[in-house]
């Protein structure tokens, strides 16, 4: 049978080669101050009751997968979710400060309503001029990228034929997905990341495939 007559899935498998590291990349659940829409950044806010339930749903949906490790940032909203996932697998989550959310400096923990009054027009830059955005005393998205991506790639490389999970933040997940998909930083907010978002990433020898983006726990496979 010629290659042109092969079933599409066979051609796809041949093109991608042998699968390597498989990654479940989650955003943390709803935060305790989500009703105020706050710029949390490194502010160590807890999960709400809804966020804890979302985390339990993720953990339950993932319990039959064979996980080698679970990673998170060192902030409680990600680490608490990672702990629930890890418990099903007899693991302890590994926390890395490099996986923290974008630092918002003096803005941290403040609501959008507060910031709009104190810094008129500045919040628009976060969406319209993403690559230039820097909160007062905080990081740029390039600086976020430069600390997150090396750590993410270091971890995934250390699990060449295993399945692992990350519980991270909206900005961190966008940076990772944009990097893998070849998106410029200016387009980060074209990637949606809801609370408890599910992203599935499959590495191959010479490429990577994002199998699911901003999904839900019901779509975990």
Secondary structure as UniProt FT lines:
FT   HELIX           3..5
FT   HELIX           8..16
FT   STRAND          19..27
FT   TURN            32..33
FT   HELIX           34..36
FT   STRAND          38..39
FT   TURN            41..42
FT   HELIX           49..62
FT   TURN            63..64
FT   STRAND          67..72
FT   HELIX           76..87
FT   TURN            88..90
FT   STRAND          94..95
FT   HELIX           97..99
FT   HELIX           105..107
FT   TURN            108..109
FT   STRAND          110..111
FT   HELIX           112..118
FT   TURN            120..121
FT   HELIX           122..128
FT   HELIX           130..132
FT   TURN            136..137
FT   HELIX           141..157
FT   TURN            160..161
FT   STRAND          163..168
FT   HELIX           170..181
FT   HELIX           185..190
FT   TURN            195..196
FT   STRAND          198..204
FT   STRAND          208..215
FT   HELIX           217..219
//
